[in-house]
């Protein structure tokens, strides 16, 4: 958006477009400033604007973050969540600093300020994004930056991994809460997630064309780690798909045509109706993986289903119930 102001006896026109540093020009006559500003707005609307680069010493961290969001973030699979964190960074006081004035002390102040309101894992995530933006700006955008800037900032200890399991009582309460769901797909999403261990994004992106009920395999072409994955389907998962294929009479398109936001709100309503606290939808993935091990599947078999490349990460998702292990030991004793 253009703004015109009188400055030292002349007229200054300034153009601000999100994602770019401000562009300004000074004129002796006000009408010339207005004419230039309107022309720049027209060029920007047509995508032909010769936007200023980030070479100015007045470039702020906010300018760098905006360009990073525009050019780097869209290439990532986690672009939606990263955009949220970038906006948080852009609203903080640190974003107003000139980029070449960034210091470890300033970043530490940001870290300590954020720790007052969010978890340490969130702060670690935001520092990671900030560090990558600084690295890109220094290596690829020719901006001066203090060497090893981020290495001088101590990251907080991330939160302990969650060990939440779904109890039998909670499972019954959730099934009762399903009766109040107007969208009948919502209960099926929950049941399918528990039966397969898939992430929410994987379940909601599942396509009928990638499911083979004869071989009982579901293909996920895009996953969190970037590799495709073929997921063997349990009896419960197959039963869910068969119910949907009959009731919805579908053979193409999404298996669960519901948006991520709509499902998120539906899940929150289910939790409230079931009077369950501190249960994230992602905890159902922990539940499913733990159940696979309790059924007697081997580590490679569970890895095949879950898609974990790192066994250590797989074990972070595994929380076996001691009473089940005790029963197995009892059987082995006889």
Short mmCIF file of the C-alpha atoms (twelve columns), coordinates in Angstrom:
data_MODEL
# 
_entry.id   MODEL 
# 
loop_
_atom_site.group_PDB 
_atom_site.id 
_atom_site.type_symbol 
_atom_site.label_atom_id 
_atom_site.label_alt_id 
_atom_site.label_comp_id 
_atom_site.label_asym_id 
_atom_site.label_seq_id 
_atom_site.Cartn_x 
_atom_site.Cartn_y 
_atom_site.Cartn_z 
_atom_site.pdbx_PDB_model_num 
ATOM 1   C CA . UNK A 1   0.000   0.000   0.000   1 
ATOM 2   C CA . UNK A 2   1.265   3.486   -0.888  1 
ATOM 3   C CA . UNK A 3   1.559   6.381   1.522   1 
ATOM 4   C CA . UNK A 4   2.424   10.018  0.752   1 
ATOM 5   C CA . UNK A 5   3.979   12.335  3.320   1 
ATOM 6   C CA . UNK A 6   5.750   15.682  3.375   1 
ATOM 7   C CA . UNK A 7   9.397   15.332  4.339   1 
ATOM 8   C CA . UNK A 8   11.869  18.228  4.567   1 
ATOM 9   C CA . UNK A 9   9.921   20.388  2.173   1 
ATOM 10  C CA . UNK A 10  9.420   17.628  -0.400  1 
ATOM 11  C CA . UNK A 11  6.937   14.810  -0.950  1 
ATOM 12  C CA . UNK A 12  7.926   11.255  -0.192  1 
ATOM 13  C CA . UNK A 13  5.981   8.296   -1.585  1 
ATOM 14  C CA . UNK A 14  6.465   4.953   0.124   1 
ATOM 15  C CA . UNK A 15  5.281   1.534   -1.053  1 
ATOM 16  C CA . UNK A 16  4.844   -1.340  1.387   1 
ATOM 17  C CA . UNK A 17  4.071   -4.843  0.206   1 
ATOM 18  C CA . UNK A 18  4.098   -7.821  2.541   1 
ATOM 19  C CA . UNK A 19  7.254   -9.860  2.065   1 
ATOM 20  C CA . UNK A 20  9.364   -6.994  0.688   1 
ATOM 21  C CA . UNK A 21  11.360  -4.125  2.174   1 
ATOM 22  C CA . UNK A 22  9.685   -0.728  1.846   1 
ATOM 23  C CA . UNK A 23  10.365  1.194   -1.409  1 
ATOM 24  C CA . UNK A 24  10.340  5.002   -1.284  1 
ATOM 25  C CA . UNK A 25  11.030  7.925   -3.597  1 
ATOM 26  C CA . UNK A 26  11.031  11.692  -3.028  1 
ATOM 27  C CA . UNK A 27  9.471   14.300  -5.351  1 
ATOM 28  C CA . UNK A 28  9.224   18.071  -5.401  1 
ATOM 29  C CA . UNK A 29  5.584   18.004  -6.508  1 
ATOM 30  C CA . UNK A 30  2.926   16.053  -4.614  1 
ATOM 31  C CA . UNK A 31  1.089   15.000  -7.797  1 
ATOM 32  C CA . UNK A 32  4.296   13.381  -9.116  1 
ATOM 33  C CA . UNK A 33  4.613   11.365  -5.907  1 
ATOM 34  C CA . UNK A 34  0.987   10.233  -6.188  1 
ATOM 35  C CA . UNK A 35  1.419   9.312   -9.861  1 
ATOM 36  C CA . UNK A 36  4.578   7.282   -9.131  1 
ATOM 37  C CA . UNK A 37  2.948   5.492   -6.189  1 
ATOM 38  C CA . UNK A 38  -0.104  4.546   -8.252  1 
ATOM 39  C CA . UNK A 39  2.094   3.174   -11.015 1 
ATOM 40  C CA . UNK A 40  4.063   1.071   -8.522  1 
ATOM 41  C CA . UNK A 41  0.803   -0.299  -7.083  1 
ATOM 42  C CA . UNK A 42  -0.394  -1.253  -10.576 1 
ATOM 43  C CA . UNK A 43  2.894   -3.006  -11.315 1 
ATOM 44  C CA . UNK A 44  2.723   -4.888  -8.019  1 
ATOM 45  C CA . UNK A 45  -0.861  -5.985  -8.692  1 
ATOM 46  C CA . UNK A 46  0.216   -7.368  -12.094 1 
ATOM 47  C CA . UNK A 47  3.228   -9.107  -10.581 1 
ATOM 48  C CA . UNK A 48  5.649   -6.855  -12.482 1 
ATOM 49  C CA . UNK A 49  6.930   -4.811  -9.578  1 
ATOM 50  C CA . UNK A 50  10.698  -4.415  -9.439  1 
ATOM 51  C CA . UNK A 51  10.719  -4.979  -5.699  1 
ATOM 52  C CA . UNK A 52  13.717  -3.807  -3.657  1 
ATOM 53  C CA . UNK A 53  16.226  -6.398  -2.554  1 
ATOM 54  C CA . UNK A 54  17.518  -7.063  0.928   1 
ATOM 55  C CA . UNK A 55  20.884  -5.415  0.333   1 
ATOM 56  C CA . UNK A 56  20.098  -2.234  2.246   1 
ATOM 57  C CA . UNK A 57  21.777  -1.708  5.637   1 
ATOM 58  C CA . UNK A 58  18.281  -0.805  6.877   1 
ATOM 59  C CA . UNK A 59  17.078  -4.372  6.205   1 
ATOM 60  C CA . UNK A 60  15.415  -5.732  9.317   1 
ATOM 61  C CA . UNK A 61  15.005  -9.279  10.540  1 
ATOM 62  C CA . UNK A 62  11.311  -8.905  9.646   1 
ATOM 63  C CA . UNK A 63  12.309  -8.301  6.004   1 
ATOM 64  C CA . UNK A 64  14.443  -11.452 6.031   1 
ATOM 65  C CA . UNK A 65  11.689  -13.545 7.617   1 
ATOM 66  C CA . UNK A 66  9.152   -12.292 5.065   1 
ATOM 67  C CA . UNK A 67  11.388  -13.265 2.155   1 
ATOM 68  C CA . UNK A 68  12.100  -16.611 3.794   1 
ATOM 69  C CA . UNK A 69  8.360   -17.252 4.127   1 
ATOM 70  C CA . UNK A 70  7.853   -16.300 0.481   1 
ATOM 71  C CA . UNK A 71  10.733  -18.226 -1.088  1 
ATOM 72  C CA . UNK A 72  11.815  -21.039 1.252   1 
ATOM 73  C CA . UNK A 73  8.817   -22.102 3.334   1 
ATOM 74  C CA . UNK A 74  6.557   -23.096 0.380   1 
ATOM 75  C CA . UNK A 75  9.060   -25.813 -0.567  1 
ATOM 76  C CA . UNK A 76  8.623   -27.561 2.780   1 
ATOM 77  C CA . UNK A 77  6.032   -30.162 3.744   1 
ATOM 78  C CA . UNK A 78  5.482   -28.432 7.084   1 
ATOM 79  C CA . UNK A 79  4.810   -25.060 5.446   1 
ATOM 80  C CA . UNK A 80  1.520   -24.413 7.256   1 
ATOM 81  C CA . UNK A 81  2.974   -24.773 10.751  1 
ATOM 82  C CA . UNK A 82  6.175   -22.982 9.759   1 
ATOM 83  C CA . UNK A 83  4.202   -19.981 8.509   1 
ATOM 84  C CA . UNK A 84  2.548   -19.760 11.911  1 
ATOM 85  C CA . UNK A 85  5.918   -19.738 13.700  1 
ATOM 86  C CA . UNK A 86  7.302   -17.159 11.246  1 
ATOM 87  C CA . UNK A 87  4.391   -14.841 11.976  1 
ATOM 88  C CA . UNK A 88  5.109   -15.218 15.702  1 
ATOM 89  C CA . UNK A 89  8.731   -14.261 15.077  1 
ATOM 90  C CA . UNK A 90  7.704   -11.330 12.885  1 
ATOM 91  C CA . UNK A 91  5.448   -9.907  15.633  1 
ATOM 92  C CA . UNK A 92  8.164   -10.067 18.280  1 
ATOM 93  C CA . UNK A 93  10.387  -7.082  19.085  1 
ATOM 94  C CA . UNK A 94  13.435  -8.915  17.729  1 
ATOM 95  C CA . UNK A 95  12.026  -8.629  14.188  1 
ATOM 96  C CA . UNK A 96  12.404  -4.839  14.286  1 
ATOM 97  C CA . UNK A 97  16.177  -5.070  14.684  1 
ATOM 98  C CA . UNK A 98  18.381  -4.420  11.695  1 
ATOM 99  C CA . UNK A 99  19.611  -7.731  10.397  1 
ATOM 100 C CA . UNK A 100 23.298  -6.817  10.649  1 
ATOM 101 C CA . UNK A 101 22.713  -5.782  14.279  1 
ATOM 102 C CA . UNK A 102 21.535  -9.233  15.359  1 
ATOM 103 C CA . UNK A 103 23.476  -10.570 18.338  1 
ATOM 104 C CA . UNK A 104 23.342  -13.735 20.444  1 
ATOM 105 C CA . UNK A 105 22.083  -11.585 23.325  1 
ATOM 106 C CA . UNK A 106 19.083  -10.403 21.272  1 
ATOM 107 C CA . UNK A 107 18.210  -13.963 20.290  1 
ATOM 108 C CA . UNK A 108 18.579  -15.110 23.907  1 
ATOM 109 C CA . UNK A 109 16.126  -12.402 24.969  1 
ATOM 110 C CA . UNK A 110 13.675  -13.723 22.376  1 
ATOM 111 C CA . UNK A 111 14.212  -17.272 23.671  1 
ATOM 112 C CA . UNK A 112 13.639  -16.322 27.306  1 
ATOM 113 C CA . UNK A 113 10.601  -14.235 26.452  1 
ATOM 114 C CA . UNK A 114 8.959   -17.080 24.512  1 
ATOM 115 C CA . UNK A 115 9.676   -19.592 27.278  1 
ATOM 116 C CA . UNK A 116 7.335   -17.584 29.505  1 
ATOM 117 C CA . UNK A 117 4.330   -18.456 27.340  1 
ATOM 118 C CA . UNK A 118 5.071   -21.599 25.303  1 
ATOM 119 C CA . UNK A 119 6.769   -24.960 25.799  1 
ATOM 120 C CA . UNK A 120 10.497  -25.459 25.387  1 
ATOM 121 C CA . UNK A 121 9.867   -27.716 22.368  1 
ATOM 122 C CA . UNK A 122 8.051   -24.858 20.626  1 
ATOM 123 C CA . UNK A 123 10.935  -22.507 21.363  1 
ATOM 124 C CA . UNK A 124 13.428  -25.046 19.993  1 
ATOM 125 C CA . UNK A 125 11.335  -25.226 16.824  1 
ATOM 126 C CA . UNK A 126 11.238  -21.428 16.456  1 
ATOM 127 C CA . UNK A 127 14.983  -21.093 17.063  1 
ATOM 128 C CA . UNK A 128 15.538  -23.721 14.372  1 
ATOM 129 C CA . UNK A 129 13.492  -21.743 11.860  1 
ATOM 130 C CA . UNK A 130 15.233  -18.509 12.844  1 
ATOM 131 C CA . UNK A 131 18.651  -20.135 12.513  1 
ATOM 132 C CA . UNK A 132 17.880  -21.479 9.036   1 
ATOM 133 C CA . UNK A 133 16.567  -18.089 7.886   1 
ATOM 134 C CA . UNK A 134 19.766  -16.424 9.116   1 
ATOM 135 C CA . UNK A 135 21.888  -19.061 7.384   1 
ATOM 136 C CA . UNK A 136 20.051  -18.653 4.063   1 
ATOM 137 C CA . UNK A 137 20.280  -14.861 4.275   1 
ATOM 138 C CA . UNK A 138 24.019  -15.008 4.876   1 
ATOM 139 C CA . UNK A 139 24.881  -17.749 2.369   1 
ATOM 140 C CA . UNK A 140 22.454  -17.031 -0.476  1 
ATOM 141 C CA . UNK A 141 21.182  -13.466 -0.118  1 
ATOM 142 C CA . UNK A 142 24.559  -11.858 0.488   1 
ATOM 143 C CA . UNK A 143 23.637  -10.262 3.808   1 
ATOM 144 C CA . UNK A 144 26.251  -9.723  6.474   1 
ATOM 145 C CA . UNK A 145 25.698  -11.738 9.617   1 
ATOM 146 C CA . UNK A 146 27.819  -12.423 12.684  1 
ATOM 147 C CA . UNK A 147 29.701  -15.715 12.186  1 
ATOM 148 C CA . UNK A 148 28.342  -18.688 14.148  1 
ATOM 149 C CA . UNK A 149 25.566  -16.502 15.513  1 
ATOM 150 C CA . UNK A 150 23.157  -19.302 16.456  1 
ATOM 151 C CA . UNK A 151 25.873  -21.566 17.860  1 
ATOM 152 C CA . UNK A 152 26.327  -19.057 20.676  1 
ATOM 153 C CA . UNK A 153 22.671  -19.379 21.706  1 
ATOM 154 C CA . UNK A 154 21.896  -22.237 24.082  1 
ATOM 155 C CA . UNK A 155 18.705  -24.051 23.182  1 
ATOM 156 C CA . UNK A 156 16.323  -25.049 25.973  1 
ATOM 157 C CA . UNK A 157 15.865  -28.705 26.790  1 
ATOM 158 C CA . UNK A 158 12.929  -30.052 24.761  1 
ATOM 159 C CA . UNK A 159 9.915   -31.433 26.566  1 
ATOM 160 C CA . UNK A 160 9.963   -35.040 27.650  1 
ATOM 161 C CA . UNK A 161 8.290   -37.281 25.067  1 
ATOM 162 C CA . UNK A 162 4.643   -38.017 25.770  1 
ATOM 163 C CA . UNK A 163 3.761   -41.452 27.122  1 
ATOM 164 C CA . UNK A 164 -0.016  -41.122 26.877  1 
ATOM 165 C CA . UNK A 165 -2.048  -44.294 26.275  1 
ATOM 166 C CA . UNK A 166 -5.770  -44.585 25.720  1 
ATOM 167 C CA . UNK A 167 -7.452  -46.390 28.616  1 
ATOM 168 C CA . UNK A 168 -10.345 -48.819 28.179  1 
ATOM 169 C CA . UNK A 169 -12.668 -46.405 29.995  1 
ATOM 170 C CA . UNK A 170 -11.640 -43.544 27.714  1 
ATOM 171 C CA . UNK A 171 -12.165 -45.690 24.617  1 
ATOM 172 C CA . UNK A 172 -15.719 -46.459 25.755  1 
ATOM 173 C CA . UNK A 173 -16.382 -42.794 26.509  1 
ATOM 174 C CA . UNK A 174 -15.156 -41.802 23.052  1 
ATOM 175 C CA . UNK A 175 -17.428 -44.372 21.402  1 
ATOM 176 C CA . UNK A 176 -20.363 -42.872 23.337  1 
ATOM 177 C CA . UNK A 177 -19.364 -39.379 22.219  1 
ATOM 178 C CA . UNK A 178 -19.364 -40.564 18.588  1 
ATOM 179 C CA . UNK A 179 -23.175 -40.826 18.738  1 
ATOM 180 C CA . UNK A 180 -23.407 -37.027 18.850  1 
ATOM 181 C CA . UNK A 181 -21.209 -36.477 15.753  1 
ATOM 182 C CA . UNK A 182 -23.188 -34.939 12.897  1 
ATOM 183 C CA . UNK A 183 -20.446 -35.873 10.450  1 
ATOM 184 C CA . UNK A 184 -20.347 -39.670 10.466  1 
ATOM 185 C CA . UNK A 185 -16.876 -39.643 8.926   1 
ATOM 186 C CA . UNK A 186 -15.330 -38.305 12.131  1 
ATOM 187 C CA . UNK A 187 -15.705 -41.538 14.177  1 
ATOM 188 C CA . UNK A 188 -14.326 -43.522 11.237  1 
ATOM 189 C CA . UNK A 189 -11.234 -41.305 11.082  1 
ATOM 190 C CA . UNK A 190 -10.538 -41.952 14.771  1 
ATOM 191 C CA . UNK A 191 -11.086 -45.711 14.472  1 
ATOM 192 C CA . UNK A 192 -8.933  -45.914 11.353  1 
ATOM 193 C CA . UNK A 193 -6.096  -43.947 12.996  1 
ATOM 194 C CA . UNK A 194 -6.045  -46.328 15.965  1 
ATOM 195 C CA . UNK A 195 -6.129  -49.329 13.631  1 
ATOM 196 C CA . UNK A 196 -3.279  -48.145 11.379  1 
ATOM 197 C CA . UNK A 197 -1.075  -45.790 13.405  1 
ATOM 198 C CA . UNK A 198 -1.261  -43.227 10.598  1 
ATOM 199 C CA . UNK A 199 -0.806  -39.536 11.275  1 
ATOM 200 C CA . UNK A 200 -3.849  -37.302 10.934  1 
ATOM 201 C CA . UNK A 201 -2.531  -35.761 7.704   1 
ATOM 202 C CA . UNK A 202 -1.941  -39.233 6.260   1 
ATOM 203 C CA . UNK A 203 -5.444  -40.427 7.124   1 
ATOM 204 C CA . UNK A 204 -7.134  -37.328 5.713   1 
ATOM 205 C CA . UNK A 205 -5.114  -37.466 2.478   1 
ATOM 206 C CA . UNK A 206 -5.802  -41.160 1.845   1 
ATOM 207 C CA . UNK A 207 -7.200  -41.800 -1.638  1 
ATOM 208 C CA . UNK A 208 -9.384  -44.707 -2.707  1 
ATOM 209 C CA . UNK A 209 -7.224  -45.240 -5.780  1 
ATOM 210 C CA . UNK A 210 -4.277  -46.059 -3.509  1 
ATOM 211 C CA . UNK A 211 -6.083  -48.743 -1.492  1 
ATOM 212 C CA . UNK A 212 -6.111  -52.418 -2.405  1 
ATOM 213 C CA . UNK A 213 -8.581  -54.272 -0.211  1 
ATOM 214 C CA . UNK A 214 -7.579  -57.622 -1.743  1 
ATOM 215 C CA . UNK A 215 -3.955  -57.315 -0.687  1 
ATOM 216 C CA . UNK A 216 -4.972  -55.184 2.333   1 
ATOM 217 C CA . UNK A 217 -2.452  -52.467 1.546   1 
ATOM 218 C CA . UNK A 218 -2.814  -48.675 1.597   1 
ATOM 219 C CA . UNK A 219 -0.208  -46.609 -0.245  1 
ATOM 220 C CA . UNK A 220 0.834   -43.244 1.147   1 
ATOM 221 C CA . UNK A 221 2.728   -41.447 -1.651  1 
ATOM 222 C CA . UNK A 222 3.769   -38.519 0.580   1 
ATOM 223 C CA . UNK A 223 4.693   -38.896 4.235   1 
ATOM 224 C CA . UNK A 224 6.371   -36.740 6.882   1 
ATOM 225 C CA . UNK A 225 9.855   -38.067 6.104   1 
ATOM 226 C CA . UNK A 226 9.309   -37.534 2.378   1 
ATOM 227 C CA . UNK A 227 9.264   -41.212 1.385   1 
ATOM 228 C CA . UNK A 228 6.214   -43.155 0.169   1 
ATOM 229 C CA . UNK A 229 4.950   -45.898 2.462   1 
ATOM 230 C CA . UNK A 230 2.828   -49.004 1.959   1 
ATOM 231 C CA . UNK A 231 0.812   -49.687 5.084   1 
ATOM 232 C CA . UNK A 232 -0.509  -53.205 5.813   1 
ATOM 233 C CA . UNK A 233 -4.107  -52.965 6.985   1 
ATOM 234 C CA . UNK A 234 -5.465  -54.741 10.049  1 
ATOM 235 C CA . UNK A 235 -8.916  -56.340 10.251  1 
ATOM 236 C CA . UNK A 236 -10.268 -53.220 11.974  1 
ATOM 237 C CA . UNK A 237 -8.866  -50.931 9.263   1 
ATOM 238 C CA . UNK A 238 -10.288 -53.088 6.472   1 
ATOM 239 C CA . UNK A 239 -13.669 -53.190 8.226   1 
ATOM 240 C CA . UNK A 240 -13.709 -49.393 8.394   1 
ATOM 241 C CA . UNK A 241 -12.914 -49.097 4.680   1 
ATOM 242 C CA . UNK A 242 -15.530 -51.664 3.737   1 
ATOM 243 C CA . UNK A 243 -18.173 -49.799 5.739   1 
ATOM 244 C CA . UNK A 244 -17.299 -46.560 4.001   1 
ATOM 245 C CA . UNK A 245 -17.166 -48.074 0.516   1 
ATOM 246 C CA . UNK A 246 -20.679 -49.472 0.973   1 
ATOM 247 C CA . UNK A 247 -22.315 -46.561 2.752   1 
ATOM 248 C CA . UNK A 248 -20.747 -43.826 0.646   1 
ATOM 249 C CA . UNK A 249 -20.642 -45.859 -2.578  1 
ATOM 250 C CA . UNK A 250 -17.196 -44.531 -3.343  1 
ATOM 251 C CA . UNK A 251 -14.476 -45.814 -5.593  1 
ATOM 252 C CA . UNK A 252 -12.437 -42.656 -6.132  1 
ATOM 253 C CA . UNK A 253 -11.447 -39.470 -4.386  1 
ATOM 254 C CA . UNK A 254 -10.565 -39.043 -0.730  1 
ATOM 255 C CA . UNK A 255 -11.563 -41.777 1.681   1 
ATOM 256 C CA . UNK A 256 -12.247 -39.190 4.384   1 
ATOM 257 C CA . UNK A 257 -13.325 -35.966 2.626   1 
ATOM 258 C CA . UNK A 258 -13.082 -33.669 5.620   1 
ATOM 259 C CA . UNK A 259 -10.733 -30.719 6.129   1 
ATOM 260 C CA . UNK A 260 -8.018  -30.795 8.760   1 
ATOM 261 C CA . UNK A 261 -9.531  -27.816 10.580  1 
ATOM 262 C CA . UNK A 262 -13.053 -29.266 10.588  1 
ATOM 263 C CA . UNK A 263 -11.738 -32.526 11.963  1 
ATOM 264 C CA . UNK A 264 -9.651  -30.747 14.598  1 
ATOM 265 C CA . UNK A 265 -12.740 -28.953 15.928  1 
ATOM 266 C CA . UNK A 266 -14.763 -32.188 15.830  1 
ATOM 267 C CA . UNK A 267 -12.036 -33.980 17.801  1 
ATOM 268 C CA . UNK A 268 -12.102 -31.262 20.471  1 
ATOM 269 C CA . UNK A 269 -15.872 -31.649 20.790  1 
ATOM 270 C CA . UNK A 270 -15.478 -35.424 21.172  1 
ATOM 271 C CA . UNK A 271 -12.909 -34.964 23.949  1 
ATOM 272 C CA . UNK A 272 -15.199 -32.558 25.805  1 
ATOM 273 C CA . UNK A 273 -18.205 -34.860 25.521  1 
ATOM 274 C CA . UNK A 274 -16.128 -37.815 26.697  1 
ATOM 275 C CA . UNK A 275 -14.707 -35.663 29.521  1 
ATOM 276 C CA . UNK A 276 -11.142 -36.642 28.608  1 
ATOM 277 C CA . UNK A 277 -8.279  -34.305 29.358  1 
ATOM 278 C CA . UNK A 278 -4.771  -34.208 27.942  1 
ATOM 279 C CA . UNK A 279 -5.395  -36.564 25.035  1 
ATOM 280 C CA . UNK A 280 -4.016  -35.362 21.729  1 
ATOM 281 C CA . UNK A 281 -5.091  -36.939 18.473  1 
ATOM 282 C CA . UNK A 282 -1.423  -37.736 17.820  1 
ATOM 283 C CA . UNK A 283 -1.472  -39.848 20.999  1 
ATOM 284 C CA . UNK A 284 -3.566  -42.339 19.032  1 
ATOM 285 C CA . UNK A 285 -0.477  -43.021 16.921  1 
ATOM 286 C CA . UNK A 286 1.401   -43.874 20.132  1 
ATOM 287 C CA . UNK A 287 -1.527  -46.098 21.093  1 
ATOM 288 C CA . UNK A 288 -1.558  -47.935 17.764  1 
ATOM 289 C CA . UNK A 289 2.200   -48.552 17.708  1 
ATOM 290 C CA . UNK A 290 2.158   -49.807 21.281  1 
ATOM 291 C CA . UNK A 291 -0.686  -52.181 20.422  1 
ATOM 292 C CA . UNK A 292 1.269   -53.556 17.448  1 
ATOM 293 C CA . UNK A 293 4.119   -54.537 19.755  1 
ATOM 294 C CA . UNK A 294 1.705   -55.987 22.293  1 
ATOM 295 C CA . UNK A 295 0.265   -58.165 19.526  1 
ATOM 296 C CA . UNK A 296 3.729   -59.630 19.074  1 
ATOM 297 C CA . UNK A 297 4.885   -57.848 15.902  1 
ATOM 298 C CA . UNK A 298 8.643   -57.467 15.496  1 
ATOM 299 C CA . UNK A 299 10.497  -54.160 15.306  1 
ATOM 300 C CA . UNK A 300 10.933  -54.340 11.478  1 
ATOM 301 C CA . UNK A 301 7.237   -55.166 11.092  1 
ATOM 302 C CA . UNK A 302 6.140   -52.191 13.192  1 
ATOM 303 C CA . UNK A 303 8.639   -49.965 11.382  1 
ATOM 304 C CA . UNK A 304 7.050   -51.008 8.100   1 
ATOM 305 C CA . UNK A 305 3.639   -49.904 9.359   1 
ATOM 306 C CA . UNK A 306 4.668   -46.723 11.171  1 
ATOM 307 C CA . UNK A 307 7.291   -45.502 8.707   1 
ATOM 308 C CA . UNK A 308 9.895   -44.716 11.375  1 
ATOM 309 C CA . UNK A 309 13.412  -44.876 9.964   1 
ATOM 310 C CA . UNK A 310 15.051  -44.426 13.348  1 
ATOM 311 C CA . UNK A 311 14.440  -47.234 15.834  1 
ATOM 312 C CA . UNK A 312 15.061  -44.840 18.714  1 
ATOM 313 C CA . UNK A 313 12.203  -42.630 17.527  1 
ATOM 314 C CA . UNK A 314 9.999   -45.700 17.115  1 
ATOM 315 C CA . UNK A 315 10.664  -46.653 20.724  1 
ATOM 316 C CA . UNK A 316 9.676   -43.137 21.829  1 
ATOM 317 C CA . UNK A 317 6.235   -43.987 20.445  1 
ATOM 318 C CA . UNK A 318 6.131   -47.326 22.235  1 
ATOM 319 C CA . UNK A 319 4.605   -47.473 25.722  1 
ATOM 320 C CA . UNK A 320 3.809   -51.044 26.632  1 
ATOM 321 C CA . UNK A 321 1.330   -51.773 29.394  1 
ATOM 322 C CA . UNK A 322 3.079   -53.675 32.217  1 
ATOM 323 C CA . UNK A 323 0.038   -55.896 32.839  1 
ATOM 324 C CA . UNK A 324 0.130   -57.179 29.238  1 
ATOM 325 C CA . UNK A 325 3.823   -57.976 29.500  1 
ATOM 326 C CA . UNK A 326 3.127   -59.696 32.830  1 
ATOM 327 C CA . UNK A 327 0.517   -61.949 31.211  1 
ATOM 328 C CA . UNK A 328 2.986   -62.888 28.474  1 
ATOM 329 C CA . UNK A 329 5.560   -63.818 31.103  1 
ATOM 330 C CA . UNK A 330 2.970   -65.915 32.868  1 
ATOM 331 C CA . UNK A 331 2.226   -67.836 29.672  1 
ATOM 332 C CA . UNK A 332 5.916   -68.412 29.030  1 
ATOM 333 C CA . UNK A 333 6.282   -69.882 32.524  1 
ATOM 334 C CA . UNK A 334 3.811   -72.685 31.754  1 
# 
